[in-house]
Amino acid sequence: MAEDGDDTLYPIAVLIDELKNEDMQLRLNSIKRLRTIALSLGEQRTREELIPFLNESIDDEDEVLLAVTEELGNFVQYVGGPPYAHCLIAPLETLSTVEETVVRDKATESICKVADSLPPESLMENFVPLVKRLATGDWFTSRISSCALIAVSYPRVPPATKAELR
């Protein structure tokens, strides 16, 4: 039976290896199958292993980064739902500061999707600090991204936080 289990995990291992491959097309193909990888790993391992791995490997070609941002925007269910959606913020934050406009805009759009699913306490603990970090960033790229994110958080935060965001 152990062999059967190993046989079913082999395709997943291949996809994970392709995420590290030097060939950009193989990386792109694997990123487009991130949902399959996440389903196979399970929610906890996706949060603890796959998301940190993706966060560490963000220094890549723009096409690959764009594919990652598209996938992560629809990844809430694969990390355990809204209570764990905040774990997607770190890689998307990094992507929202990329110089390439298409990648940055898609990252901002994906962050907005994730923010919509955040419970109120997670919005205050994780999302509002993200908006503040981006708004006070040294580079124009982070400040541009923060503008779109303020609109998502503003209606859902208390008056004192609204004053801070202004």
Disulfide bonds with the S-S distance in Angstrom:
none
